[in-house]
Amino acid sequence: MGLEYKLNQLCRENVSLDHILSEVKKGMERLVKTQEEIGPPFSYAFITKEGFRRVD
């Protein structure tokens, strides 16, 4: 399943941001293996009503 589709599905299920982050990281790891133009380093952050928060 494509990462965009998976993210859409998770948002509709109203899962936690931590769960979404975990799925994004897994998805990016899969993309690195199949698409030459995608690669580290990756930076992750949450943007919510409360503001921007970098995630390690």
TORKOL-4160 file (C-alpha; in steps of 0.2 Angstrom, whole numbers, padded with zeros to 4 digits, m for minus):
56
<pt num="1" X="0000" Y="0000" Z="0000"/>
<pt num="2" X="0007" Y="0017" Z="m0004"/>
<pt num="3" X="0012" Y="0029" Z="0010"/>
<pt num="4" X="0000" Y="0042" Z="0005"/>
<pt num="5" X="m0014" Y="0030" Z="0005"/>
<pt num="6" X="m0009" Y="0023" Z="0022"/>
<pt num="7" X="m0007" Y="0040" Z="0030"/>
<pt num="8" X="m0025" Y="0045" Z="0023"/>
<pt num="9" X="m0031" Y="0029" Z="0031"/>
<pt num="10" X="m0023" Y="0032" Z="0048"/>
<pt num="11" X="m0030" Y="0049" Z="0049"/>
<pt num="12" X="m0048" Y="0043" Z="0045"/>
<pt num="13" X="m0045" Y="0030" Z="0060"/>
<pt num="14" X="m0039" Y="0045" Z="0071"/>
<pt num="15" X="m0024" Y="0036" Z="0077"/>
<pt num="16" X="m0011" Y="0044" Z="0088"/>
<pt num="17" X="0003" Y="0055" Z="0081"/>
<pt num="18" X="0016" Y="0042" Z="0087"/>
<pt num="19" X="0008" Y="0028" Z="0078"/>
<pt num="20" X="0007" Y="0039" Z="0062"/>
<pt num="21" X="0026" Y="0043" Z="0064"/>
<pt num="22" X="0030" Y="0025" Z="0066"/>
<pt num="23" X="0021" Y="0021" Z="0050"/>
<pt num="24" X="0029" Y="0036" Z="0041"/>
<pt num="25" X="0047" Y="0030" Z="0046"/>
<pt num="26" X="0043" Y="0012" Z="0040"/>
<pt num="27" X="0036" Y="0019" Z="0024"/>
<pt num="28" X="0052" Y="0030" Z="0021"/>
<pt num="29" X="0063" Y="0014" Z="0024"/>
<pt num="30" X="0053" Y="0005" Z="0011"/>
<pt num="31" X="0055" Y="0019" Z="m0002"/>
<pt num="32" X="0074" Y="0020" Z="0001"/>
<pt num="33" X="0075" Y="0002" Z="m0005"/>
<pt num="34" X="0065" Y="0005" Z="m0021"/>
<pt num="35" X="0068" Y="0023" Z="m0026"/>
<pt num="36" X="0086" Y="0030" Z="m0029"/>
<pt num="37" X="0081" Y="0048" Z="m0027"/>
<pt num="38" X="0075" Y="0045" Z="m0010"/>
<pt num="39" X="0087" Y="0043" Z="0004"/>
<pt num="40" X="0093" Y="0049" Z="0021"/>
<pt num="41" X="0095" Y="0060" Z="0031"/>
<pt num="42" X="0077" Y="0062" Z="0036"/>
<pt num="43" X="0070" Y="0074" Z="0048"/>
<pt num="44" X="0053" Y="0072" Z="0057"/>
<pt num="45" X="0042" Y="0084" Z="0065"/>
<pt num="46" X="0024" Y="0086" Z="0071"/>
<pt num="47" X="0014" Y="0102" Z="0066"/>
<pt num="48" X="m0002" Y="0103" Z="0077"/>
<pt num="49" X="m0013" Y="0117" Z="0083"/>
<pt num="50" X="0000" Y="0119" Z="0097"/>
<pt num="51" X="0014" Y="0122" Z="0085"/>
<pt num="52" X="0029" Y="0114" Z="0078"/>
<pt num="53" X="0039" Y="0100" Z="0087"/>
<pt num="54" X="0054" Y="0092" Z="0080"/>
<pt num="55" X="0054" Y="0073" Z="0083"/>
<pt num="56" X="0070" Y="0063" Z="0085"/>
